[in-house]
Amino acid sequence: MDFDKALDGALRRLHDEGRYRTFIDIARERGQFPHATWHRPDGTERPVTVWCGNDYLGMGQHPAVLAAMHEAIDAVGAGSGGTRNISGTTVYHKRLESELADLHGKEAALLFTSAYIANDATLSTLPRLFPGLIIYSDELNHASMIEGIRRNGGAKRIFRHNDVEHLRELMAADDPAAPKLIAFESVYSMDGDFGPIAALCDVAEEFGALTYLDEVHAVGMYGPRGGGVAERDRLTHRIDIVNGTLGKAIGVHGGYIAASAKMVDAIRSYAPGFIFTTSLPPAVAAGAATSVAWLKAHPEIRDQHQTQARILKTRLRGLGLPIIDHGSHIVPLIVGDPKHTKLLSDMLLDQHGIYVQPINFPTVPRGTERLRFTPSPVHGPREIDALVHALDALWSRCALNRQELAG
């Protein structure tokens, strides 16, 4: 086989479809979020405003978080030194797990190197703990959940997105004695819609199933202390396993699960994705623990975040632009064509210093390609005005029909 020719063909298809992903060099400026510097390929630099980051609250720049990380580096150095069971467990890891367990009202938490790994490792391990387990998964669950369920070798059922009745039909058709688990998300990141957590918990109780909730896009941003949508809706006690990330609203890096002490102990003891992975650097754990503790005590930042998201959605809707609004902090603007989406992204960057990456298939279905904006508490009037004016001008220049798309 001509391997180079095969690679050329695979990459050419992406270019032809307008789906080839281009990564640009961005240097965030400490204390200046969401402003950053774009290092162009020609060696020049340009200031830009980041509108597509997942550091939703700007905690990656927070002085208390940075101070905690510096202190940990000065105290213990850079890396952790190994896996958790071989020298890689430190006081920083234990403190962070304690903060996370408390955040979600659970007995224990377990750190992973990313939320992707946490989902994959946990969901692929559960059938070993519960032989014959059937996992019922929302069709729009994150790729990490899909991969973990696929790899576990157990039975799975896919229910239509947020369709509780379809889930009930699938569960009723299975052996009543079989162990069951329902896996779903609180906020689905591409459309920004919410999962019907209470209704899903009702079905779980009806059939004696465990519940597995991915709160990745909600941790830190919803609930009185930032515990997510389940905390906001007072449903935390009905969730058996919570998955979360430290790389979005927390502003650092890593992922975790929170559950009963017995569940966490079992995953810790059986999941290869935990056992054989070097643990997070102590400085990362220290920064994340400080961020979680700070967010618990400062609900006002969540109110500011929601306000900025509402303002942006109102302004874009006023222009007749086809946004999706399910009431969350995520603002998807549907373009509907991969080449137009890439063109808009390039023009926003080149002409207006606004950085937002195009989102294309397979992340979203074909025909729903989009720009996904993530306003933060520090995207103020100046940044919002600049974005709105740029989109108003460019939408017409790209020959996109507002009314047709909005309908």
C-alpha positions as CSV (number, residue, x, y, z in Angstrom):
1,M,0.0,0.0,0.0
2,D,1.2,3.6,-0.8
3,F,0.7,5.0,2.7
4,D,1.6,8.6,1.8
5,K,-0.9,8.5,-1.1
6,A,-3.6,7.3,1.3
7,L,-2.8,10.1,3.8
8,D,-2.8,12.7,1.0
9,G,-6.3,11.4,0.0
10,A,-7.6,11.6,3.5
11,L,-6.4,15.1,4.0
12,R,-7.5,16.3,0.6
13,R,-11.1,15.1,1.4
14,L,-11.1,17.4,4.4
15,H,-9.9,20.3,2.4
16,D,-12.4,19.7,-0.4
17,E,-15.3,19.6,2.1
18,G,-14.1,22.7,4.0
19,R,-13.6,20.6,7.2
20,Y,-9.8,20.8,7.5
21,R,-8.9,22.1,10.9
22,T,-6.4,24.9,11.2
23,F,-4.8,25.6,14.6
24,I,-3.5,29.1,15.1
25,D,-0.9,30.1,17.7
26,I,-2.5,32.1,20.5
27,A,-0.7,33.4,23.6
28,R,-3.1,34.4,26.3
29,E,-2.1,37.5,28.3
30,R,-2.0,37.1,32.1
31,G,-4.6,39.3,33.7
32,Q,-6.0,40.4,30.3
33,F,-8.5,37.6,29.5
34,P,-10.2,37.4,27.0
35,H,-7.5,39.3,25.2
36,A,-4.6,37.4,23.6
37,T,-1.8,37.7,21.0
38,W,-2.0,35.9,17.7
39,H,1.4,34.8,16.4
40,R,0.9,34.8,12.6
41,P,2.7,32.4,10.3
42,D,4.6,35.3,8.8
43,G,6.2,36.1,12.1
44,T,4.1,39.1,12.9
45,E,1.8,39.5,15.9
46,R,-1.8,40.8,16.3
47,P,-4.0,41.4,19.3
48,V,-7.2,39.3,19.3
49,T,-10.2,38.7,21.5
50,V,-10.9,35.0,22.2
51,W,-14.6,34.1,21.8
52,C,-14.4,30.4,21.7
53,G,-12.5,29.4,24.8
54,N,-13.8,27.0,27.5
55,D,-12.2,28.9,30.3
56,Y,-15.7,30.1,30.9
57,L,-15.1,32.2,34.0
58,G,-11.6,33.3,33.4
59,M,-10.3,31.3,36.4
60,G,-7.2,30.3,34.4
61,Q,-6.0,33.9,35.0
62,H,-7.3,34.3,38.6
63,P,-4.5,35.6,41.0
64,A,-5.5,33.1,43.7
65,V,-5.2,30.2,41.3
66,L,-1.9,31.3,40.0
67,A,-0.5,32.0,43.5
68,A,-1.5,28.5,44.6
69,M,0.3,26.9,41.6
70,H,3.5,29.0,42.1
71,E,3.5,28.0,45.8
72,A,3.2,24.3,44.9
73,I,6.0,24.5,42.4
74,D,8.2,26.2,44.8
75,A,7.4,23.6,47.5
76,V,7.5,20.3,45.6
77,G,8.7,20.9,42.0
78,A,7.1,20.1,38.7
79,G,5.8,16.6,38.1
80,S,4.1,14.2,40.4
81,G,6.7,11.5,40.0
82,G,4.5,8.6,39.0
83,T,1.0,7.0,39.0
84,R,-1.2,7.4,42.0
85,N,-0.2,4.1,43.4
86,I,3.5,4.6,42.7
87,S,4.5,7.8,44.4
88,G,2.0,10.0,42.5
89,T,-0.4,10.7,45.4
90,T,0.3,14.0,47.2
91,V,-1.5,16.2,49.7
92,Y,-2.5,18.4,46.8
93,H,-4.3,15.5,45.1
94,K,-6.1,14.5,48.3
95,R,-7.1,18.1,49.0
96,L,-8.6,18.5,45.5
97,E,-10.5,15.3,45.7
98,S,-11.9,16.4,49.0
99,E,-13.0,19.7,47.5
100,L,-14.7,18.0,44.6
101,A,-16.5,15.5,46.7
102,D,-17.8,18.3,48.8
103,L,-18.8,20.3,45.7
104,H,-21.1,17.5,44.5
105,G,-22.3,16.3,47.9
106,K,-20.6,12.9,47.5
107,E,-18.5,10.8,49.8
108,A,-15.5,10.7,47.5
109,A,-13.9,11.9,44.2
110,L,-11.3,10.5,41.9
111,L,-8.9,12.5,39.7
112,F,-8.0,11.7,36.1
113,T,-5.8,13.4,33.6
114,S,-8.8,14.7,31.7
115,A,-12.6,14.5,31.8
116,Y,-12.3,12.5,28.6
117,I,-10.2,9.8,30.3
118,A,-12.5,9.9,33.4
119,N,-15.6,9.1,31.2
120,D,-13.7,6.5,29.1
121,A,-12.1,4.8,32.1
122,T,-15.2,4.8,34.3
123,L,-17.8,3.7,31.7
124,S,-15.5,1.0,30.3
125,T,-14.9,-0.4,33.8
126,L,-18.4,-0.5,35.1
127,P,-19.4,-3.8,33.4
128,R,-16.5,-5.5,35.2
129,L,-18.0,-4.4,38.4
130,F,-21.6,-5.2,37.5
131,P,-21.7,-8.2,35.2
132,G,-24.4,-8.1,32.6
133,L,-24.7,-4.3,32.9
134,I,-26.8,-2.5,30.2
135,I,-25.9,1.1,29.6
136,Y,-28.5,3.4,28.2
137,S,-26.9,6.4,26.5
138,D,-28.3,9.6,25.1
139,E,-27.5,9.8,21.4
140,L,-25.8,13.2,21.7
141,N,-23.5,12.2,24.6
142,H,-19.9,13.3,24.3
143,A,-17.4,11.2,22.3
144,S,-15.6,10.2,25.5
145,M,-18.8,8.6,26.9
146,I,-19.5,6.9,23.6
147,E,-15.9,5.5,23.5
148,G,-16.1,4.3,27.1
149,I,-19.4,2.5,26.5
150,R,-18.2,1.1,23.2
151,R,-15.0,-0.4,24.7
152,N,-16.6,-2.0,27.7
153,G,-17.8,-5.0,25.8
154,G,-21.2,-4.9,27.6
155,A,-24.7,-4.2,26.3
156,K,-25.7,-0.7,25.3
157,R,-28.9,1.0,24.1
158,I,-29.0,4.5,22.5
159,F,-32.1,6.6,23.2
160,R,-33.1,9.6,21.2
161,H,-31.8,12.9,22.6
162,N,-33.6,13.9,25.7
163,D,-36.4,11.5,24.9
164,V,-37.5,10.1,28.2
165,E,-40.3,8.0,26.8
166,H,-38.0,6.3,24.3
167,L,-35.6,5.5,27.1
168,R,-38.5,4.0,29.1
169,E,-39.5,1.8,26.1
170,L,-35.9,0.5,25.8
171,M,-35.6,-0.3,29.4
172,A,-39.0,-2.0,29.6
173,A,-37.9,-4.3,26.8
174,D,-34.9,-5.6,28.7
175,D,-34.5,-8.2,31.4
176,P,-35.8,-6.7,34.6
177,A,-33.1,-8.5,36.5
178,A,-30.2,-7.0,34.5
179,P,-28.2,-4.3,36.1
180,K,-28.8,-1.0,34.3
181,L,-27.2,2.5,34.1
182,I,-28.4,5.7,32.4
183,A,-25.7,8.0,31.0
184,F,-26.5,11.6,30.1
185,E,-25.3,15.2,30.3
186,S,-26.5,18.3,32.0
187,V,-25.5,20.8,29.3
188,Y,-24.9,19.6,25.8
189,S,-22.1,21.7,24.5
190,M,-22.9,22.1,20.8
191,D,-26.5,23.3,21.1
192,G,-26.4,24.5,24.7
193,D,-29.5,22.6,25.7
194,F,-30.1,20.9,29.1
195,G,-30.8,17.3,29.9
196,P,-34.1,16.5,31.7
197,I,-32.3,15.3,34.8
198,A,-35.3,14.9,37.1
199,A,-37.3,12.9,34.5
200,L,-34.3,10.7,33.8
201,C,-33.8,10.1,37.5
202,D,-37.5,9.1,37.7
203,V,-37.0,6.5,35.0
204,A,-33.8,5.3,36.8
205,E,-35.8,4.8,40.0
206,E,-38.6,3.0,38.2
207,F,-36.2,0.4,36.8
208,G,-33.6,0.3,39.6
209,A,-30.9,1.8,37.4
210,L,-27.8,3.8,38.3
211,T,-27.4,7.4,37.0
212,Y,-24.3,8.7,35.4
213,L,-24.2,12.5,34.8
214,D,-21.6,14.4,32.8
215,E,-21.5,18.0,34.2
216,V,-18.4,19.0,32.2
217,H,-20.0,22.2,30.8
218,A,-21.9,23.1,34.0
219,V,-19.4,22.6,36.8
220,G,-18.5,26.0,38.4
221,M,-21.3,27.7,36.4
222,Y,-24.6,26.5,37.8
223,G,-25.8,25.9,41.4
224,P,-25.3,28.0,44.6
225,R,-21.7,26.8,44.9
226,G,-21.0,25.8,41.3
227,G,-21.9,22.1,41.7
228,G,-23.6,22.1,38.3
229,V,-27.1,21.8,37.0
230,A,-27.9,18.9,39.4
231,E,-27.1,21.2,42.3
232,R,-29.1,24.1,40.8
233,D,-32.1,21.8,40.5
234,R,-31.5,20.1,43.9
235,L,-31.0,16.7,42.3
236,T,-27.5,15.9,43.4
237,H,-28.7,13.2,45.8
238,R,-30.3,11.3,42.9
239,I,-27.1,11.1,40.8
240,D,-24.9,8.1,41.5
241,I,-21.8,9.1,39.5
242,V,-20.9,12.7,38.4
243,N,-18.2,13.4,35.8
244,G,-16.6,16.8,35.7
245,T,-13.6,18.7,34.3
246,L,-11.0,21.0,35.8
247,G,-10.2,22.5,32.4
248,K,-13.2,24.6,31.7
249,A,-14.8,26.8,34.4
250,I,-12.2,25.7,36.9
251,G,-9.6,27.1,34.6
252,V,-6.8,24.5,35.0
253,H,-6.5,20.9,33.8
254,G,-7.8,17.4,34.5
255,G,-11.0,15.5,35.1
256,Y,-12.7,13.5,37.8
257,I,-15.7,11.5,39.0
258,A,-17.5,12.0,42.3
259,A,-19.6,9.2,43.8
260,S,-20.0,7.0,46.9
261,A,-16.7,6.0,48.6
262,K,-17.3,2.4,47.6
263,M,-17.9,3.3,43.9
264,V,-14.8,5.4,43.8
265,D,-12.7,2.7,45.5
266,A,-13.9,0.2,42.9
267,I,-13.1,2.4,39.9
268,R,-9.7,3.3,41.5
269,S,-8.9,-0.4,41.9
270,Y,-10.1,-1.6,38.5
271,A,-9.8,1.1,35.8
272,P,-6.7,0.9,33.7
273,G,-7.1,4.5,32.7
274,F,-6.5,5.5,36.3
275,I,-4.1,2.8,37.5
276,F,-1.5,3.1,34.7
277,T,-1.5,6.9,34.2
278,T,0.9,9.4,35.7
279,S,-1.1,11.6,38.1
280,L,-1.6,15.4,37.6
281,P,1.3,17.6,38.5
282,P,0.9,18.9,42.1
283,A,0.8,22.5,41.0
284,V,-2.2,21.7,38.7
285,A,-4.0,20.0,41.6
286,A,-3.2,22.9,43.9
287,G,-4.5,25.5,41.4
288,A,-7.7,23.5,40.7
289,A,-8.4,23.0,44.4
290,T,-8.0,26.8,45.0
291,S,-10.3,27.5,42.0
292,V,-13.0,25.1,43.2
293,A,-12.9,26.6,46.7
294,W,-13.1,30.1,45.4
295,L,-16.0,29.4,43.1
296,K,-18.0,27.8,46.0
297,A,-17.8,31.1,47.8
298,H,-18.5,33.5,44.9
299,P,-21.9,32.9,43.3
300,E,-21.8,36.5,41.9
301,I,-19.4,35.3,39.1
302,R,-22.1,32.9,37.9
303,D,-24.7,35.6,37.8
304,Q,-22.3,37.9,35.8
305,H,-21.6,35.0,33.4
306,Q,-25.3,34.4,32.7
307,T,-25.9,38.1,32.2
308,Q,-23.2,38.4,29.6
309,A,-24.6,35.4,27.7
310,R,-28.1,36.8,27.7
311,I,-26.9,40.2,26.4
312,L,-24.9,38.6,23.6
313,K,-27.9,36.4,22.6
314,T,-30.2,39.4,22.6
315,R,-27.9,41.4,20.5
316,L,-27.4,38.7,17.9
317,R,-31.1,37.9,17.8
318,G,-31.8,41.5,17.2
319,L,-29.7,41.3,14.0
320,G,-31.8,38.4,12.8
321,L,-28.9,36.0,13.1
322,P,-29.8,32.3,13.5
323,I,-28.6,31.5,17.0
324,I,-29.8,28.6,19.2
325,D,-30.9,29.6,22.6
326,H,-31.8,27.0,25.2
327,G,-31.1,29.3,28.1
328,S,-27.6,28.1,28.8
329,H,-24.3,30.1,28.6
330,I,-23.4,28.6,25.2
331,V,-24.3,30.7,22.1
332,P,-24.2,28.7,18.8
333,L,-24.6,30.6,15.6
334,I,-25.7,28.3,12.8
335,V,-24.1,28.9,9.4
336,G,-25.1,25.6,7.8
337,D,-22.2,25.1,5.4
338,P,-18.6,24.2,6.3
339,K,-16.9,26.5,3.7
340,H,-19.0,29.5,4.8
341,T,-18.3,28.7,8.4
342,K,-14.5,28.6,7.8
343,L,-14.7,31.8,5.7
344,L,-16.5,33.6,8.5
345,S,-14.0,32.4,11.1
346,D,-11.1,33.5,8.9
347,M,-12.6,36.9,8.2
348,L,-13.4,37.6,11.8
349,L,-9.8,36.8,12.7
350,D,-8.0,38.6,9.9
351,Q,-10.2,41.7,9.6
352,H,-11.5,42.2,13.2
353,G,-9.1,40.4,15.5
354,I,-11.9,38.1,16.8
355,Y,-11.0,34.5,17.3
356,V,-13.7,31.8,17.1
357,Q,-13.1,28.4,15.6
358,P,-15.5,26.8,13.1
359,I,-17.3,23.7,14.3
360,N,-18.0,21.2,11.6
361,F,-19.0,17.5,11.0
362,P,-18.4,15.1,12.8
363,T,-18.7,17.3,15.9
364,V,-22.1,18.5,14.7
365,P,-24.4,17.0,11.9
366,R,-23.8,18.1,8.4
367,G,-25.9,21.1,7.5
368,T,-25.6,22.5,11.1
369,E,-22.0,23.8,10.9
370,R,-21.6,26.7,13.3
371,L,-19.6,29.3,15.2
372,R,-19.9,28.6,18.9
373,F,-19.4,31.7,21.1
374,T,-18.6,31.3,24.8
375,P,-19.1,34.7,26.5
376,S,-17.5,35.1,30.0
377,P,-18.0,37.6,32.8
378,V,-15.2,39.7,31.4
379,H,-16.5,39.9,27.8
380,G,-17.7,43.4,28.4
381,P,-19.6,46.0,26.3
382,R,-16.6,46.8,24.2
383,E,-15.9,43.2,23.3
384,I,-19.6,42.4,22.6
385,D,-20.0,45.6,20.5
386,A,-17.0,44.6,18.4
387,L,-18.3,41.1,17.8
388,V,-21.9,42.2,17.0
389,H,-20.7,44.8,14.5
390,A,-18.3,42.4,12.8
391,L,-20.9,39.7,12.4
392,D,-23.5,42.2,11.1
393,A,-21.1,43.3,8.3
394,L,-19.6,39.9,7.5
395,W,-22.9,38.0,7.4
396,S,-24.0,40.0,4.3
397,R,-20.6,39.8,2.7
398,C,-20.7,36.0,2.9
399,A,-24.1,36.0,1.1
400,L,-25.9,34.3,4.0
401,N,-29.7,34.6,4.1
402,R,-30.6,35.6,7.7
403,Q,-34.3,34.9,7.4
404,E,-34.0,31.6,5.6
405,L,-31.5,30.3,8.1
406,A,-33.3,31.7,11.1
407,G,-36.4,29.9,10.0
